[in-house]
Amino acid sequence: MADTKLDDKSSAPVVFSHVDEAEVPSAAWGWSGEGLKTFRFFGWFFAAFLLLMIIGNHHGKVEDLWLIGIAATMVFVLVRDIIIRRRPR
């Protein structure tokens, strides 16, 4: 019969970072970060897109106010994020 005992050296996990997999489950498959540049890019893109949606075939101003309000909130969050990350801890 074949030996079913595994070699301890061959089954030891390879540790590339010091991230606990219990806290960050995605660290098990090699990614445990955020795409900050990607998130910021799409945040600015969609804020501009919302403002461009004001140009359209609607007649009421309620839609314009909602679009401006949501875009302004997105810009506020993006600028706040830039200021907070620039400040030393």
C-alpha positions as CSV (number, residue, x, y, z in Angstrom):
1,M,0.0,0.0,0.0
2,A,1.1,3.5,-0.7
3,D,2.1,5.8,2.2
4,T,-0.7,8.3,2.8
5,K,1.3,10.6,5.1
6,L,2.2,13.9,3.5
7,D,5.6,15.3,3.8
8,D,5.5,18.3,6.2
9,K,8.0,20.3,4.1
10,S,6.1,20.0,0.9
11,S,2.7,21.0,2.3
12,A,3.8,24.0,4.3
13,P,2.1,27.2,3.0
14,V,4.3,29.8,1.3
15,V,3.9,33.1,3.0
16,F,4.4,36.2,0.8
17,S,3.1,38.8,3.1
18,H,2.2,39.2,6.7
19,V,-1.6,39.5,6.2
20,D,-3.7,37.3,8.3
21,E,-6.1,35.3,6.1
22,A,-8.7,35.3,8.8
23,E,-9.0,39.1,8.6
24,V,-8.5,39.4,4.8
25,P,-9.9,36.3,3.0
26,S,-8.7,37.5,-0.4
27,A,-5.1,37.2,0.8
28,A,-5.3,33.4,0.3
29,W,-5.5,33.9,-3.5
30,G,-2.9,36.7,-3.7
31,W,-4.7,40.0,-3.6
32,S,-5.4,42.0,-0.4
33,G,-5.3,45.6,-1.5
34,E,-7.5,48.3,-3.1
35,G,-7.1,49.8,-6.5
36,L,-7.0,53.4,-5.2
37,K,-6.0,54.9,-8.6
38,T,-8.8,52.9,-10.3
39,F,-11.4,53.9,-7.8
40,R,-10.4,57.6,-8.0
41,F,-10.4,57.6,-11.8
42,F,-13.9,56.1,-12.0
43,G,-15.1,58.5,-9.2
44,W,-14.0,61.5,-11.2
45,F,-15.3,60.0,-14.4
46,F,-18.8,59.3,-13.1
47,A,-19.0,62.7,-11.4
48,A,-18.3,64.3,-14.8
49,F,-20.7,61.9,-16.5
50,L,-23.5,63.0,-14.1
51,L,-22.9,66.6,-14.9
52,L,-22.9,65.8,-18.6
53,M,-26.3,64.2,-18.2
54,I,-27.8,67.6,-17.4
55,I,-27.6,68.2,-21.2
56,G,-30.7,66.3,-22.3
57,N,-34.3,66.5,-23.4
58,H,-35.9,66.8,-20.0
59,H,-37.8,70.0,-19.1
60,G,-37.9,69.9,-15.3
61,K,-35.2,71.2,-13.0
62,V,-35.6,68.5,-10.3
63,E,-33.5,66.1,-12.3
64,D,-30.8,68.7,-12.7
65,L,-30.7,69.3,-9.0
66,W,-30.4,65.6,-8.2
67,L,-27.6,65.2,-10.8
68,I,-25.7,68.2,-9.4
69,G,-26.2,67.1,-5.8
70,I,-24.9,63.6,-6.4
71,A,-22.0,64.8,-8.5
72,A,-21.1,67.4,-5.8
73,T,-21.3,64.7,-3.1
74,M,-18.9,62.5,-5.1
75,V,-16.5,65.3,-5.7
76,F,-16.6,66.2,-1.9
77,V,-15.8,62.5,-1.1
78,L,-13.0,62.4,-3.6
79,V,-11.3,65.6,-2.5
80,R,-11.7,64.6,1.2
81,D,-10.0,61.3,0.4
82,I,-7.1,63.1,-1.3
83,I,-6.6,65.4,1.6
84,I,-6.8,62.6,4.2
85,R,-4.3,60.4,2.4
86,R,-1.9,63.3,1.9
87,R,-1.8,64.1,5.6
88,P,1.0,62.3,7.5
89,R,-0.1,60.0,10.3
